Amino acid sequence: MTIVPIRYVEPVFRPPSEADSLILPVTDGCSWNQCTFCEMYTAPQKRFRPRSEEEVLESIRRRSEKFGKTIKRVFLADGDAMTLSVRRLATVLDAIRRDLPGVRRVSSYCLPRNVRKKSAAELRELADLVCRLSMSAPNPATTKCWRGSTRAKVSPQRGRRSKAARSGN
């Protein structure tokens, strides 16, 4: 059986903490991409666009065939998975839960403005689909609502950091 690789648009970025994670592209580029300090997504091939739902689900299915329960963590790439609709994210998270049963954590970069657009109930719905949903804001300049932290563990309360994030854990 030949397993078709996941289609990556280079360069691929991921936080160092995701070194052992499956990098699963759900978007290309960053939905904001206006930060003067950031050159991560400025290459022409990194222009923002959501990946097709079919492509993402097929990537999950193919990884399941080859790696089954061995994948423990998934990083939803590229610059901001939370820009996707709750329905679309729920579909992806449900496929991860169903097809990659060993996954214990799903994480992504996100912009606070896109998290704030989702209600507490919607965030809870997403969190319930995985054991742990972790989101990181890529730079302090983009995190006005989370001063002093470049990494925010999002609680189900709309856009608020969890107690662990506030204490720096």
N, CA, C and O atoms as a DFTB+ gen file, in Angstrom:
676 C
 N C O
     1  1       0.852      -1.183       0.000
     2  2       0.000       0.000       0.000
     3  2       0.893       1.240       0.000
     4  3       1.816       1.341       0.808
     5  1       0.624       2.171      -0.893
     6  2       1.361       3.420      -0.969
     7  2       0.588       4.494      -0.212
     8  3      -0.597       4.715      -0.459
     9  1       1.276       5.154       0.709
    10  2       0.653       6.228       1.463
    11  2       1.102       7.548       0.835
    12  3       2.292       7.862       0.822
    13  1       0.156       8.308       0.324
    14  2       0.457       9.604      -0.271
    15  2       0.791      10.574       0.863
    16  3       0.053      10.660       1.844
    17  1       1.896      11.300       0.731
    18  2       2.254      12.221       1.815
    19  2       1.284      13.399       1.922
    20  3       0.558      13.726       0.984
    21  1       1.303      14.016       3.091
    22  2       0.534      15.237       3.290
    23  2       1.153      16.328       2.430
    24  3       2.377      16.406       2.322
    25  1       0.348      17.155       1.831
    26  2       0.847      18.262       1.002
    27  2       1.200      19.430       1.911
    28  3       0.325      20.057       2.506
    29  1       2.488      19.711       2.008
    30  2       2.960      20.854       2.791
    31  2       3.369      21.978       1.850
    32  3       3.946      21.731       0.791
    33  1       3.069      23.216       2.240
    34  2       3.530      24.394       1.511
    35  2       4.697      24.948       2.322
    36  3       4.519      25.423       3.444
    37  1       5.879      24.882       1.747
    38  2       7.076      25.303       2.485
    39  2       7.268      26.799       2.415
    40  3       6.830      27.439       1.459
    41  1       7.919      27.368       3.418
    42  2       8.436      26.701       4.612
    43  2       7.319      26.369       5.595
    44  3       6.311      27.069       5.679
    45  1       7.528      25.271       6.344
    46  2       6.563      24.831       7.352
    47  2       7.037      25.337       8.711
    48  3       8.201      25.161       9.070
    49  1       6.144      25.959       9.460
    50  2       6.456      26.478      10.782
    51  2       5.671      25.708      11.831
    52  3       4.509      25.357      11.627
    53  1       6.324      25.454      12.953
    54  2       5.666      24.851      14.100
    55  2       6.448      25.242      15.344
    56  3       7.662      25.433      15.274
    57  1       5.769      25.363      16.483
    58  2       6.490      25.696      17.712
    59  2       7.429      24.549      18.095
    60  3       7.150      23.396      17.768
    61  1       8.525      24.845      18.776
    62  2       9.440      23.776      19.215
    63  2       8.741      22.702      20.046
    64  3       9.127      21.535      20.001
    65  1       7.726      23.085      20.795
    66  2       7.008      22.118      21.623
    67  2       6.232      21.094      20.800
    68  3       5.740      20.106      21.345
    69  1       6.122      21.319      19.504
    70  2       5.384      20.410      18.625
    71  2       6.304      19.527      17.789
    72  3       5.885      18.994      16.761
    73  1       7.554      19.370      18.221
    74  2       8.528      18.592      17.455
    75  2       8.069      17.159      17.205
    76  3       8.386      16.590      16.161
    77  1       7.333      16.566      18.135
    78  2       6.872      15.184      17.982
    79  2       5.435      15.080      17.482
    80  3       4.862      13.991      17.473
    81  1       4.858      16.181      17.076
    82  2       3.459      16.190      16.645
    83  2       3.330      15.953      15.145
    84  3       4.231      16.274      14.370
    85  1       2.198      15.389      14.754
    86  2       1.830      15.353      13.347
    87  2       1.451      16.775      12.955
    88  3       0.566      17.366      13.574
    89  1       2.096      17.327      11.951
    90  2       1.764      18.662      11.452
    91  2       0.691      18.482      10.385
    92  3       0.958      17.970       9.298
    93  1      -0.526      18.909      10.710
    94  2      -1.668      18.722       9.822
    95  2      -2.136      20.080       9.310
    96  3      -2.789      20.819      10.047
    97  1      -1.817      20.425       8.064
    98  2      -2.246      21.715       7.532
    99  2      -3.762      21.775       7.337
   100  3      -4.344      20.939       6.645
   101  1      -4.390      22.774       7.954
   102  2      -5.818      23.028       7.737
   103  2      -6.015      24.368       7.030
   104  3      -7.089      24.646       6.496
   105  1      -4.975      25.190       7.033
   106  2      -4.938      26.439       6.265
   107  2      -3.538      26.573       5.687
   108  3      -2.618      25.863       6.092
   109  1      -3.388      27.469       4.757
   110  2      -2.065      27.900       4.297
   111  2      -1.947      29.356       4.690
   112  3      -2.887      30.127       4.496
   113  1      -0.803      29.747       5.241
   114  2      -0.582      31.139       5.603
   115  2      -1.301      31.550       6.871
   116  3      -1.805      30.718       7.625
   117  1      -1.334      32.854       7.085
   118  2      -1.913      33.454       8.288
   119  2      -3.091      34.346       7.896
   120  3      -3.026      35.082       6.911
   121  1      -4.160      34.271       8.676
   122  2      -5.351      35.059       8.347
   123  2      -5.144      36.553       8.548
   124  3      -5.891      37.349       7.979
   125  1      -4.178      36.951       9.317
   126  2      -3.897      38.369       9.573
   127  2      -2.756      38.823       8.672
   128  3      -2.941      39.700       7.828
   129  1      -1.598      38.240       8.843
   130  2      -0.415      38.479       8.009
   131  2      -0.105      39.956       7.777
   132  3       0.300      40.336       6.678
   133  1      -0.292      40.796       8.804
   134  2       0.035      42.213       8.697
   135  2       1.030      42.659       9.761
   136  3       1.297      43.854       9.885
   137  1       1.579      41.730      10.525
   138  2       2.537      42.084      11.571
   139  2       3.871      42.471      10.926
   140  3       4.460      41.685      10.183
   141  1       4.335      43.671      11.213
   142  2       5.565      44.161      10.583
   143  2       6.797      43.383      11.036
   144  3       7.800      43.371      10.323
   145  1       6.753      42.739      12.187
   146  2       7.895      41.998      12.719
   147  2       7.957      40.566      12.197
   148  3       8.979      39.900      12.363
   149  1       6.895      40.079      11.573
   150  2       6.791      38.663      11.230
   151  2       6.973      38.449       9.729
   152  3       6.314      39.087       8.908
   153  1       7.877      37.545       9.395
   154  2       8.070      37.177       7.995
   155  2       7.727      35.720       7.739
   156  3       8.071      35.167       6.694
   157  1       7.045      35.097       8.700
   158  2       6.765      33.667       8.577
   159  2       5.899      33.330       7.371
   160  3       6.118      32.307       6.723
   161  1       4.931      34.164       7.064
   162  2       3.955      33.804       6.037
   163  2       3.929      34.808       4.880
   164  3       2.895      34.977       4.233
   165  1       5.057      35.475       4.616
   166  2       5.083      36.498       3.578
   167  2       5.425      35.966       2.185
   168  3       5.239      36.674       1.195
   169  1       5.915      34.748       2.097
   170  2       6.234      34.175       0.782
   171  2       4.942      34.053      -0.041
   172  3       3.882      33.765       0.514
   173  1       5.027      34.267      -1.345
   174  2       3.818      34.235      -2.187
   175  2       3.006      32.943      -2.032
   176  3       1.776      32.982      -2.063
   177  1       3.676      31.812      -1.868
   178  2       2.966      30.539      -1.733
   179  2       2.271      30.406      -0.377
   180  3       1.488      29.479      -0.170
   181  1       2.554      31.328       0.544
   182  2       1.942      31.297       1.873
   183  2       0.754      32.246       1.993
   184  3       0.308      32.535       3.104
   185  1       0.239      32.730       0.880
   186  2      -0.953      33.579       0.916
   187  2      -2.079      32.811       1.607
   188  3      -2.269      31.622       1.349
   189  1      -2.818      33.481       2.478
   190  2      -3.808      32.780       3.287
   191  2      -4.936      32.174       2.468
   192  3      -5.488      32.799       1.562
   193  1      -5.258      30.934       2.819
   194  2      -6.434      30.260       2.292
   195  2      -6.693      29.022       3.152
   196  3      -5.754      28.340       3.563
   197  1      -7.951      28.739       3.417
   198  2      -8.266      27.486       4.111
   199  2      -8.034      26.305       3.170
   200  3      -8.277      26.410       1.968
   201  1      -7.572      25.199       3.705
   202  2      -7.470      23.975       2.910
   203  2      -8.878      23.409       2.725
   204  3      -9.763      23.653       3.546
   205  1      -9.076      22.672       1.671
   206  2     -10.402      22.069       1.470
   207  2     -10.641      21.026       2.563
   208  3      -9.725      20.326       2.995
   209  1     -11.878      20.948       2.988
   210  2     -12.231      19.972       4.022
   211  2     -11.892      18.556       3.558
   212  3     -11.413      17.742       4.347
   213  1     -12.139      18.261       2.286
   214  2     -11.858      16.934       1.739
   215  2     -10.379      16.594       1.846
   216  3     -10.024      15.473       2.212
   217  1      -9.512      17.554       1.529
   218  2      -8.071      17.309       1.599
   219  2      -7.629      17.026       3.032
   220  3      -6.843      16.108       3.269
   221  1      -8.126      17.807       3.983
   222  2      -7.753      17.629       5.387
   223  2      -8.230      16.267       5.893
   224  3      -7.470      15.542       6.535
   225  1      -9.473      15.923       5.607
   226  2     -10.010      14.646       6.081
   227  2      -9.280      13.468       5.443
   228  3      -9.056      12.445       6.091
   229  1      -8.912      13.612       4.181
   230  2      -8.144      12.551       3.505
   231  2      -6.754      12.416       4.127
   232  3      -6.259      11.298       4.271
   233  1      -6.125      13.511       4.494
   234  2      -4.816      13.456       5.164
   235  2      -4.920      12.714       6.496
   236  3      -4.050      11.911       6.833
   237  1      -5.975      12.980       7.242
   238  2      -6.185      12.289       8.524
   239  2      -6.391      10.796       8.275
   240  3      -5.790       9.961       8.952
   241  1      -7.223      10.469       7.325
   242  2      -7.498       9.061       7.021
   243  2      -6.236       8.319       6.609
   244  3      -5.998       7.196       7.053
   245  1      -5.425       8.946       5.758
   246  2      -4.181       8.304       5.304
   247  2      -3.203       8.096       6.458
   248  3      -2.537       7.063       6.530
   249  1      -3.116       9.074       7.359
   250  2      -2.218       8.900       8.514
   251  2      -2.702       7.756       9.396
   252  3      -1.902       7.021       9.975
   253  1      -4.009       7.616       9.489
   254  2      -4.588       6.534      10.285
   255  2      -4.184       5.171       9.723
   256  3      -3.854       4.256      10.478
   257  1      -4.210       5.040       8.404
   258  2      -3.846       3.770       7.766
   259  2      -2.408       3.381       8.068
   260  3      -2.106       2.204       8.264
   261  1      -1.535       4.353       8.106
   262  2      -0.111       4.052       8.296
   263  2       0.284       4.015       9.764
   264  3       1.058       3.150      10.173
   265  1      -0.242       4.953      10.570
   266  2       0.263       5.101      11.930
   267  2      -0.735       4.745      13.024
   268  3      -0.352       4.581      14.182
   269  1      -2.018       4.624      12.666
   270  2      -3.029       4.203      13.621
   271  2      -2.985       4.912      14.955
   272  3      -3.137       6.131      15.024
   273  1      -2.775       4.141      16.025
   274  2      -2.802       4.678      17.386
   275  2      -1.478       5.283      17.840
   276  3      -1.389       5.765      18.970
   277  1      -0.449       5.273      16.996
   278  2       0.868       5.745      17.445
   279  2       0.981       7.266      17.494
   280  3       1.853       7.782      18.192
   281  1       0.139       7.993      16.785
   282  2       0.187       9.457      16.807
   283  2      -0.484       9.931      18.090
   284  3      -1.642       9.612      18.357
   285  1       0.270      10.704      18.887
   286  2      -0.236      11.179      20.184
   287  2      -0.623      12.651      20.176
   288  3      -1.460      13.083      20.969
   289  1      -0.007      13.428      19.269
   290  2      -0.264      14.869      19.237
   291  2      -0.389      15.334      17.799
   292  3       0.285      14.833      16.899
   293  1      -1.273      16.309      17.607
   294  2      -1.489      16.888      16.280
   295  2      -1.394      18.401      16.406
   296  3      -1.967      18.990      17.323
   297  1      -0.671      19.027      15.485
   298  2      -0.601      20.480      15.396
   299  2      -1.322      20.897      14.126
   300  3      -0.918      20.533      13.022
   301  1      -2.409      21.676      14.295
   302  2      -3.169      22.169      13.147
   303  2      -2.445      23.380      12.577
   304  3      -2.430      24.449      13.187
   305  1      -1.849      23.207      11.409
   306  2      -1.072      24.267      10.782
   307  2      -1.973      24.985       9.775
   308  3      -2.948      24.360       9.359
   309  1      -1.771      26.125       9.377
   310  2      -0.566      26.921       9.341
   311  2      -0.706      28.014      10.412
   312  3      -0.620      27.726      11.605
   313  1      -0.919      29.249       9.993
   314  2      -0.846      30.372      10.908
   315  2      -1.987      30.566      11.884
   316  3      -1.783      31.200      12.919
   317  1      -3.169      30.059      11.612
   318  2      -4.287      30.348      12.518
   319  2      -5.488      29.458      12.198
   320  3      -6.381      29.857      11.451
   321  1      -5.504      28.262      12.762
   322  2      -6.610      27.339      12.508
   323  2      -7.930      27.858      13.061
   324  3      -8.990      27.513      12.539
   325  1      -7.888      28.673      14.101
   326  2      -9.120      29.145      14.730
   327  2      -9.890      30.138      13.860
   328  3     -10.985      30.559      14.234
   329  1      -9.348      30.513      12.728
   330  2     -10.113      31.348      11.803
   331  2     -11.202      30.535      11.113
   332  3     -12.153      31.104      10.576
   333  1     -11.072      29.208      11.121
   334  2     -12.078      28.343      10.513
   335  2     -13.354      28.347      11.351
   336  3     -13.324      28.636      12.547
   337  1     -14.453      28.027      10.719
   338  2     -15.734      27.971      11.432
   339  2     -15.714      26.841      12.459
   340  3     -14.931      25.896      12.354
   341  1     -16.585      26.960      13.442
   342  2     -16.717      25.915      14.453
   343  2     -17.127      24.601      13.791
   344  3     -16.619      23.539      14.154
   345  1     -18.029      24.665      12.836
   346  2     -18.442      23.440      12.142
   347  2     -17.265      22.757      11.473
   348  3     -17.105      21.540      11.567
   349  1     -16.442      23.549      10.796
   350  2     -15.277      22.987      10.094
   351  2     -14.261      22.427      11.071
   352  3     -13.739      21.332      10.862
   353  1     -13.969      23.170      12.144
   354  2     -13.044      22.670      13.163
   355  2     -13.583      21.409      13.829
   356  3     -12.833      20.464      14.073
   357  1     -14.877      21.391      14.121
   358  2     -15.486      20.222      14.758
   359  2     -15.371      18.996      13.852
   360  3     -15.121      17.890      14.333
   361  1     -15.551      19.184      12.564
   362  2     -15.421      18.079      11.614
   363  2     -14.001      17.519      11.636
   364  3     -13.811      16.303      11.648
   365  1     -13.003      18.406      11.642
   366  2     -11.602      17.983      11.671
   367  2     -11.289      17.283      12.995
   368  3     -10.681      16.213      13.000
   369  1     -11.699      17.878      14.112
   370  2     -11.412      17.285      15.425
   371  2     -12.119      15.942      15.596
   372  3     -11.563      15.021      16.193
   373  1     -13.329      15.828      15.079
   374  2     -14.050      14.559      15.152
   375  2     -13.324      13.488      14.341
   376  3     -13.229      12.341      14.778
   377  1     -12.814      13.848      13.168
   378  2     -12.064      12.894      12.342
   379  2     -10.776      12.472      13.051
   380  3     -10.393      11.304      12.998
   381  1     -10.110      13.415      13.711
   382  2      -8.900      13.070      14.468
   383  2      -9.263      12.087      15.580
   384  3      -8.583      11.077      15.762
   385  1     -10.309      12.372      16.306
   386  2     -10.720      11.498      17.409
   387  2     -11.085      10.101      16.897
   388  3     -10.722       9.099      17.512
   389  1     -11.793      10.039      15.786
   390  2     -12.248       8.767      15.231
   391  2     -11.106       7.980      14.587
   392  3     -10.960       6.782      14.832
   393  1     -10.296       8.653      13.762
   394  2      -9.304       7.953      12.947
   395  2      -7.924       7.860      13.588
   396  3      -7.129       6.999      13.211
   397  1      -7.631       8.720      14.536
   398  2      -6.339       8.707      15.226
   399  2      -6.598       8.598      16.729
   400  3      -6.389       9.564      17.462
   401  1      -7.049       7.435      17.193
   402  2      -7.503       7.301      18.577
   403  2      -6.421       7.481      19.630
   404  3      -6.742       7.630      20.809
   405  1      -5.164       7.471      19.248
   406  2      -4.088       7.679      20.214
   407  2      -3.820       9.134      20.543
   408  3      -3.066       9.427      21.471
   409  1      -4.428      10.062      19.792
   410  2      -4.158      11.496      19.981
   411  2      -4.689      11.955      21.335
   412  3      -5.847      11.722      21.682
   413  1      -3.807      12.615      22.093
   414  2      -4.160      13.139      23.412
   415  2      -4.145      14.663      23.459
   416  3      -4.618      15.263      24.424
   417  1      -3.594      15.292      22.404
   418  2      -3.556      16.755      22.384
   419  2      -3.594      17.248      20.949
   420  3      -2.914      16.721      20.069
   421  1      -4.405      18.273      20.737
   422  2      -4.453      18.968      19.452
   423  2      -4.158      20.422      19.756
   424  3      -4.748      20.999      20.669
   425  1      -3.247      21.024      18.998
   426  2      -2.905      22.426      19.238
   427  2      -2.769      23.161      17.920
   428  3      -2.723      22.552      16.851
   429  1      -2.705      24.483      18.014
   430  2      -2.549      25.307      16.815
   431  2      -2.105      26.695      17.222
   432  3      -2.229      27.087      18.382
   433  1      -1.584      27.434      16.254
   434  2      -1.440      28.864      16.432
   435  2      -2.840      29.460      16.339
   436  3      -3.719      28.900      15.683
   437  1      -3.038      30.576      16.988
   438  2      -4.312      31.266      16.832
   439  2      -4.128      32.739      17.140
   440  3      -3.194      33.134      17.838
   441  1      -5.012      33.523      16.622
   442  2      -5.054      34.939      16.950
   443  2      -6.186      35.149      17.945
   444  3      -7.275      34.604      17.761
   445  1      -5.951      35.924      18.989
   446  2      -7.003      36.157      19.988
   447  2      -8.306      36.638      19.369
   448  3      -9.383      36.271      19.838
   449  1      -8.225      37.459      18.315
   450  2      -9.454      37.978      17.704
   451  2     -10.314      36.853      17.141
   452  3     -11.540      36.967      17.121
   453  1      -9.689      35.766      16.680
   454  2     -10.467      34.649      16.142
   455  2     -11.028      33.758      17.245
   456  3     -12.086      33.153      17.071
   457  1     -10.339      33.671      18.369
   458  2     -10.882      32.934      19.513
   459  2     -12.067      33.701      20.078
   460  3     -13.088      33.110      20.428
   461  1     -11.926      35.023      20.167
   462  2     -12.997      35.847      20.738
   463  2     -14.275      35.820      19.911
   464  3     -15.352      36.116      20.427
   465  1     -14.168      35.471      18.645
   466  2     -15.355      35.389      17.782
   467  2     -16.191      34.140      18.087
   468  3     -17.323      34.015      17.621
   469  1     -15.624      33.223      18.869
   470  2     -16.334      31.991      19.192
   471  2     -16.888      32.094      20.608
   472  3     -16.222      32.607      21.507
   473  1     -18.095      31.608      20.799
   474  2     -18.732      31.677      22.115
   475  2     -18.104      30.646      23.055
   476  3     -17.388      29.743      22.621
   477  1     -18.387      30.800      24.346
   478  2     -17.908      29.835      25.336
   479  2     -18.440      28.441      25.007
   480  3     -17.714      27.455      25.132
   481  1     -19.695      28.355      24.591
   482  2     -20.284      27.061      24.245
   483  2     -19.569      26.440      23.038
   484  3     -19.338      25.232      23.006
   485  1     -19.224      27.264      22.056
   486  2     -18.515      26.751      20.875
   487  2     -17.124      26.254      21.243
   488  3     -16.699      25.197      20.777
   489  1     -16.407      27.012      22.081
   490  2     -15.071      26.578      22.523
   491  2     -15.173      25.285      23.324
   492  3     -14.331      24.398      23.182
   493  1     -16.188      25.175      24.158
   494  2     -16.409      23.952      24.944
   495  2     -16.679      22.770      24.009
   496  3     -16.165      21.671      24.219
   497  1     -17.486      23.007      22.981
   498  2     -17.783      21.954      22.002
   499  2     -16.505      21.450      21.348
   500  3     -16.317      20.243      21.195
   501  1     -15.631      22.366      20.964
   502  2     -14.361      21.977      20.338
   503  2     -13.480      21.227      21.325
   504  3     -12.903      20.195      20.983
   505  1     -13.374      21.736      22.543
   506  2     -12.538      21.089      23.562
   507  2     -13.040      19.689      23.884
   508  3     -12.241      18.793      24.157
   509  1     -14.344      19.493      23.855
   510  2     -14.919      18.184      24.162
   511  2     -14.585      17.130      23.105
   512  3     -14.691      15.933      23.372
   513  1     -14.189      17.558      21.923
   514  2     -13.869      16.614      20.857
   515  2     -12.461      16.031      20.977
   516  3     -12.140      15.049      20.308
   517  1     -11.632      16.620      21.811
   518  2     -10.274      16.124      22.017
   519  2      -9.978      16.131      23.514
   520  3     -10.662      16.797      24.291
   521  1      -8.955      15.384      23.904
   522  2      -8.599      15.361      25.323
   523  2      -8.076      16.710      25.786
   524  3      -8.354      17.137      26.907
   525  1      -7.319      17.381      24.926
   526  2      -6.747      18.672      25.284
   527  2      -6.625      19.513      24.023
   528  3      -6.047      19.078      23.028
   529  1      -7.168      20.704      24.074
   530  2      -7.077      21.633      22.955
   531  2      -6.241      22.808      23.424
   532  3      -6.636      23.519      24.348
   533  1      -5.098      23.020      22.804
   534  2      -4.177      24.069      23.217
   535  2      -3.941      24.996      22.042
   536  3      -3.741      24.545      20.914
   537  1      -3.966      26.311      22.310
   538  2      -3.750      27.275      21.238
   539  2      -2.667      28.258      21.643
   540  3      -2.608      28.677      22.799
   541  1      -1.827      28.622      20.719
   542  2      -0.743      29.553      20.981
   543  2      -0.870      30.771      20.096
   544  3      -1.123      30.661      18.897
   545  1      -0.693      31.936      20.698
   546  2      -0.604      33.162      19.910
   547  2       0.863      33.329      19.561
   548  3       1.705      33.294      20.459
   549  1       1.201      33.507      18.299
   550  2       2.591      33.469      17.868
   551  2       3.488      34.591      18.384
   552  3       4.705      34.410      18.426
   553  1       2.946      35.729      18.773
   554  2       3.814      36.821      19.201
   555  2       3.055      37.743      20.149
   556  3       1.853      37.953      19.983
   557  1       3.763      38.305      21.160
   558  2       3.082      39.176      22.120
   559  2       2.411      40.387      21.477
   560  3       1.434      40.901      22.020
   561  1       2.902      40.844      20.356
   562  2       2.299      42.019      19.722
   563  2       0.891      41.723      19.215
   564  3       0.112      42.646      18.978
   565  1       0.561      40.449      19.047
   566  2      -0.764      40.085      18.562
   567  2      -1.701      39.693      19.687
   568  3      -2.834      39.284      19.431
   569  1      -1.253      39.811      20.919
   570  2      -2.050      39.299      22.039
   571  2      -2.458      40.396      23.005
   572  3      -2.227      40.273      24.208
   573  1      -3.055      41.458      22.509
   574  2      -3.461      42.575      23.361
   575  2      -4.352      42.114      24.505
   576  3      -4.248      42.640      25.614
   577  1      -5.215      41.155      24.263
   578  2      -6.136      40.730      25.316
   579  2      -5.483      39.746      26.287
   580  3      -6.097      39.381      27.290
   581  1      -4.252      39.311      26.010
   582  2      -3.548      38.407      26.925
   583  2      -2.181      38.987      27.264
   584  3      -1.162      38.345      27.010
   585  1      -2.139      40.162      27.820
   586  2      -0.877      40.846      28.106
   587  2       0.060      39.961      28.918
   588  3      -0.350      39.265      29.847
   589  1       1.343      40.013      28.531
   590  2       2.366      39.308      29.286
   591  2       2.506      37.838      28.951
   592  3       3.297      37.146      29.591
   593  1       1.772      37.333      27.975
   594  2       1.867      35.916      27.656
   595  2       1.819      35.733      26.153
   596  3       0.943      36.278      25.482
   597  1       2.772      34.958      25.618
   598  2       2.723      34.647      24.201
   599  2       2.039      33.312      23.979
   600  3       1.738      32.952      22.841
   601  1       1.789      32.572      25.052
   602  2       1.115      31.286      24.937
   603  2      -0.109      31.339      25.837
   604  3       0.004      31.653      27.022
   605  1      -1.232      31.047      25.306
   606  2      -2.469      31.111      26.088
   607  2      -3.203      29.793      26.008
   608  3      -3.518      29.307      24.922
   609  1      -3.471      29.222      27.158
   610  2      -4.313      28.036      27.213
   611  2      -5.734      28.553      27.362
   612  3      -6.070      29.161      28.378
   613  1      -6.547      28.322      26.385
   614  2      -7.866      28.936      26.353
   615  2      -8.849      28.123      27.181
   616  3      -8.992      26.913      27.004
   617  1      -9.508      28.808      28.072
   618  2     -10.565      28.167      28.848
   619  2     -11.865      28.312      28.082
   620  3     -11.930      29.079      27.121
   621  1     -12.907      27.588      28.488
   622  2     -14.182      27.727      27.780
   623  2     -14.806      29.108      27.939
   624  3     -15.772      29.425      27.245
   625  1     -14.279      29.933      28.830
   626  2     -14.811      31.281      28.976
   627  2     -14.248      32.127      27.849
   628  3     -13.030      32.227      27.702
   629  1     -15.074      32.709      27.089
   630  2     -14.751      33.432      25.864
   631  2     -13.483      34.274      25.941
   632  3     -13.474      35.364      26.513
   633  1     -12.397      33.736      25.345
   634  2     -11.169      34.497      25.189
   635  2     -10.374      34.725      26.460
   636  3      -9.419      35.500      26.432
   637  1     -10.713      34.096      27.567
   638  2      -9.955      34.292      28.792
   639  2      -8.923      33.198      28.942
   640  3      -9.148      32.059      28.534
   641  1      -7.794      33.544      29.527
   642  2      -6.767      32.550      29.782
   643  2      -7.170      31.699      30.978
   644  3      -7.860      32.165      31.885
   645  1      -6.729      30.446      30.965
   646  2      -7.001      29.582      32.098
   647  2      -6.113      29.974      33.267
   648  3      -5.143      30.711      33.090
   649  1      -6.435      29.490      34.454
   650  2      -5.650      29.776      35.650
   651  2      -4.194      29.349      35.452
   652  3      -3.277      30.057      35.869
   653  1      -3.979      28.188      34.815
   654  2      -2.614      27.703      34.575
   655  2      -1.842      28.674      33.683
   656  3      -0.658      28.915      33.922
   657  1      -2.481      29.226      32.674
   658  2      -1.802      30.174      31.786
   659  2      -1.472      31.464      32.506
   660  3      -0.399      32.033      32.305
   661  1      -2.400      31.941      33.360
   662  2      -2.150      33.186      34.097
   663  2      -0.995      33.023      35.068
   664  3      -0.250      33.975      35.298
   665  1      -0.828      31.826      35.649
   666  2       0.234      31.614      36.620
   667  2       1.550      31.241      35.954
   668  3       2.571      31.096      36.626
   669  1       1.526      31.084      34.608
   670  2       2.751      30.796      33.869
   671  2       3.072      29.325      33.778
   672  3       4.169      28.973      33.345
   673  1       2.167      28.452      34.165
   674  2       2.413      26.997      34.072
   675  2       2.155      26.489      32.688
   676  3       2.311      25.296      32.430
